[in-house]
Amino acid sequence: MNDLAALKADLEGLAIEDNPQIVRQKSRDFFWYSPVLKRQLDEVCADIVVTVTSEAEVIRVLRACYAHDVPVTTRGAGTGNYGQAMPLSGGVVLNLADMNKVLEVSTGVVRAEAGAIMSTIDDAARPSGQELRLHPSTYRTATIGGFVAGGSGGVGSINWGGLRDFGNILRLRVVTMEAEPRILELSGADLHKVSHAYGTNGVITEVTMPLTAAYDWVDVLTGFDSFAEAARFADALANQDGLLLKEIAPIAAPVPHDYFLRHQKFIRRDQSVCALMVAPFAMDAFSAFASRFGGVEILYRSDLASDEDKQGLPPVYELAWNHTTLRGLRVDPTLTYLQVLYPFPDHVEKAVHLAELLGDEAPAHLEFVRFDGRNTCFGLPIIRYSSEDRLEEIIRIHEDRGCPVFNPHCYTLEEGGMKQTDAVQLAFKKEADPKGLLNPGKMIAWENPDFDFSSDQTYLFPGLAR
Amino acid sequence: MNDLAALKADLEGLAIEDNPQIVRQKSRDFFWYSPVLKRQLDEVCADIVVTVTSEAEVIRVLRACYAHDVPVTTRGAGTGNYGQAMPLSGGVVLNLADMNKVLEVSTGVVRAEAGAIMSTIDDAARPSGQELRLHPSTYRTATIGGFVAGGSGGVGSINWGGLRDFGNILRLRVVTMEAEPRILELSGADLHKVSHAYGTNGVITEVTMPLTAAYDWVDVLTGFDSFAEAARFADALANQDGLLLKEIAPIAAPVPHDYFLRHQKFIRRDQSVCALMVAPFAMDAFSAFASRFGGVEILYRSDLASDEDKQGLPPVYELAWNHTTLRGLRVDPTLTYLQVLYPFPDHVEKAVHLAELLGDEAPAHLEFVRFDGRNTCFGLPIIRYSSEDRLEEIIRIHEDRGCPVFNPHCYTLEEGGMKQTDAVQLAFKKEADPKGLLNPGKMIAWENPDFDFSSDQTYLFPGLAR
């Protein structure tokens, strides 16, 4: 603890928290959606939390931590589900939540501090008729820096693809973890160095994102007699080029009825649902399309709902993406989920096949997205969890059918992602974090360059055994 | 001419033109892009032109023409290329160009009189940060009503598909051709009754269209050593979900150098070009993508061009769609063109194959569009015209390779379109134009219900022989 005492002395004047309960709270994200991560990471805890309010303070923290060899795990709102913000080696949690100013809104562009909440950014953009292209279901709590560092896409991905795509992040300011931290401005192909790197190779302090036209999106729930019909409708809808939607999510019965408690009154238990956000001026055309498609029951639309009906209803984006899972967990804490890609052009067929194969052990939940120019879908099926072995088996069942799983039961970049070394991110870590102090244990390529991704073994960070 | 004299008396007080030269001028559209239509239609002429300024005047004209059995062909700016506005049976040309007010701009929506010029609509929408989704290359001259009645898509179709797609037209006001003309408001699935019907079954007086975010689009010309490379780049670019572009058109050498005279200084004669409109904030990401793709030479970008360089340059959209053909025609009046669809997913392969097969007889020109949710391309190849037989042969060469031709050398709805009866439009004509007085000769299903579309014969309207 000598190092820590010296560090604290160096950081005098900054907002340092060492109350164990608060430190523990700020050392946790939403990793507990996974029973596997819960077992592995439940005891993980930082030594102190430093809350900064400026880039100068970030630099001060990194300089001091570098000098004292103290690990730093950067945190926004801690809404990640892969344990992105869990400080596996203890040390400092660097909390950017108070670095949250929206700095500039212009045509097509917003610049904000990394800790700015996404809905706050949109509040600032809306007077100009604009909003962010993409956001997670944690729109009202998650930070833009956390989304860039640990997210991949979400609401809006049906129009714009994911954060990995050229153009969905415009510019990042990053502070390096060196004796004398540098400030770098990244754009173009360089953005890939730090986006979705979990803060393992730099601290993002400022984010420039594209904006798109803002609308008062209409929340719509449509009901179907089978999941297959819901999925086919979603696919057909996604391929309607002139219909502007922001969200298309088919969800299998009985999830909507059983877990969307506030909307339960609109939904039969045997009804699969397609949850939608539709541009208000597109509602006539949407209705015409739905009635031509056939078999679509409009259960709810926010533009026609009475104030009484709308009372207390969460927005549709808080029924979708990982809020579907969250609503399930609130009713049944034994649930968990997967993240699956169903590749185009057989995505619907594959998703329906897997849904039928796994039945109520894995009620289907799809999220339609644009992916390399085509409309396809990710899946976030609810899993009625029984054991880690069975979970692995369910993952294999998906992969054996050509549906890659971005495993949310692993906390490393590689295992939760493409299951291979990202040479660009590794090279940048060597340059920007030579001591390997940033978010230790998350980048296998750094921790164990010889790790065999083709083995069935999950990587276990030695630091966890400290 | 007795009928006509009586009609004129009935229309007293309206703006009636009977000066033969002006009537002839207003009886012509851009049909002369086609040597076949030029031969067939060059003598076509109305008897009088009536220019109206209100819906009440439209009703007055239709009521009187119905009473006197005088045909009415509605005209906007007359920029169509299929002879849409050619009055095959003479009679009245109903000119809506002075019914051109932009009535209302709100979030996502504009309402305008049918004769409003598209660029004028955008001028009215731009203070709210909005613009039309789609426009033809004749943006600065064409009317919105003419586009809806006789167009199919254009600039912006890479994002929104075509006018036929649900959501790209929101509402139309239509006046019927009956003893007592009715005013109908069409929306949803009903829009199909009159959109792309050439005014054969109603007169569109007012149009409500969706708007999207407006940007100061950057005009970019990129150069390639071969057409195949230009086409592959265009395809890859179209599939970049995060890169916002409004126009992607690969054009084979030597068309860009030989016909884009104002841009000639930027282009080598052996260079194929991809003409682009890119959102200004996407330029960094675009450049990163282009340099990763490789082999892309940036010949011109308007955001970096000097005022001297920009002097007198037309915008990129006036190099694309049928302005490519028009620029060719200005240099070599013997040229013509085709309209081809290259179906997904083999669109690039098919387009490149046909370009290589036909060589300099048909220099390729592609327009990338979204079509049923996929990015594919239309072609508007320049044709170095030799004879009608050879033109037919070139069309067959395309069709034999699975690439349907929307034949711009035919003036009927069916032959220029899907080559089959449109039952909805026919039924609506029976209701809204029982005497068949609206734009006679353009709907085969009405004129000759027994016409065999599978024969190799072109339909010839008997009225032409009058």
Contacts between the chains, C-beta under 8 A, distances in Angstrom:
chain1	res1	chain2	res2	distance
A	107	B	129	7.0
A	107	B	215	6.6
A	107	B	216	7.8
A	107	B	280	7.8
A	107	B	281	7.8
A	108	B	213	7.3
A	108	B	215	6.0
A	108	B	279	6.2
A	108	B	280	6.9
A	108	B	281	4.3
A	109	B	281	4.9
A	128	B	129	6.6
A	129	B	107	7.0
A	129	B	128	6.6
A	129	B	129	4.8
A	129	B	130	7.5
A	129	B	213	7.6
A	130	B	129	7.4
A	130	B	213	7.4
A	133	B	242	8.0
A	160	B	241	5.7
A	160	B	242	5.7
A	161	B	241	2.8
A	161	B	242	5.4
A	162	B	241	7.6
A	162	B	242	7.9
A	165	B	240	6.5
A	165	B	241	4.9
A	165	B	242	3.4
A	165	B	243	7.6
A	166	B	240	5.6
A	166	B	242	5.4
A	166	B	243	5.5
A	166	B	285	4.2
A	166	B	286	7.6
A	166	B	288	6.1
A	166	B	289	4.9
A	167	B	240	6.9
A	167	B	242	3.4
A	167	B	243	4.3
A	167	B	244	6.6
A	167	B	282	5.0
A	167	B	285	4.0
A	167	B	286	7.6
A	168	B	241	7.9
A	168	B	242	3.9
A	170	B	281	6.2
A	170	B	284	6.8
A	170	B	285	7.2
A	171	B	284	7.8
A	187	B	284	4.9
A	187	B	285	8.0
A	187	B	288	7.8
A	188	B	284	5.0
A	188	B	285	6.3
A	188	B	287	6.4
A	188	B	288	3.3
A	189	B	288	4.3
A	189	B	291	7.7
A	189	B	292	6.3
A	210	B	242	7.8
A	210	B	244	7.4
A	210	B	279	8.0
A	210	B	281	5.8
A	210	B	282	7.3
A	212	B	213	6.1
A	213	B	108	7.3
A	213	B	129	7.6
A	213	B	130	7.4
A	213	B	212	6.1
A	213	B	213	4.1
A	215	B	107	6.7
A	215	B	108	6.0
A	216	B	107	7.8
A	238	B	373	6.2
A	239	B	372	5.4
A	239	B	373	2.7
A	239	B	374	7.6
A	240	B	165	6.5
A	240	B	166	5.6
A	240	B	167	6.9
A	240	B	373	7.3
A	241	B	159	8.0
A	241	B	160	5.7
A	241	B	161	2.8
A	241	B	162	7.6
A	241	B	165	4.9
A	241	B	168	7.9
A	241	B	370	4.6
A	241	B	371	7.3
A	241	B	372	7.3
A	241	B	373	6.4
A	242	B	133	7.9
A	242	B	160	5.6
A	242	B	161	5.4
A	242	B	162	7.9
A	242	B	165	3.4
A	242	B	166	5.4
A	242	B	167	3.4
A	242	B	168	3.8
A	242	B	210	7.8
A	243	B	165	7.6
A	243	B	166	5.5
A	243	B	167	4.3
A	244	B	167	6.6
A	244	B	210	7.4
A	279	B	108	6.2
A	279	B	210	8.0
A	280	B	107	7.8
A	280	B	108	6.9
A	281	B	107	7.7
A	281	B	108	4.3
A	281	B	109	4.9
A	281	B	170	6.2
A	281	B	210	5.7
A	282	B	167	5.1
A	282	B	210	7.3
A	284	B	170	6.8
A	284	B	171	7.8
A	284	B	187	4.9
A	284	B	188	5.0
A	285	B	166	4.3
A	285	B	167	4.0
A	285	B	170	7.2
A	285	B	187	7.9
A	285	B	188	6.3
A	286	B	166	7.6
A	286	B	167	7.6
A	287	B	188	6.4
A	288	B	166	6.1
A	288	B	187	7.8
A	288	B	188	3.3
A	288	B	189	4.3
A	289	B	166	4.9
A	291	B	189	7.7
A	292	B	189	6.3
A	370	B	241	4.5
A	371	B	241	7.3
A	372	B	239	5.4
A	372	B	241	7.2
A	373	B	238	6.2
A	373	B	239	2.7
A	373	B	240	7.3
A	373	B	241	6.4
A	373	B	374	7.6
A	373	B	375	5.0
A	374	B	239	7.6
A	374	B	373	7.5
A	374	B	374	6.3
A	375	B	373	5.0
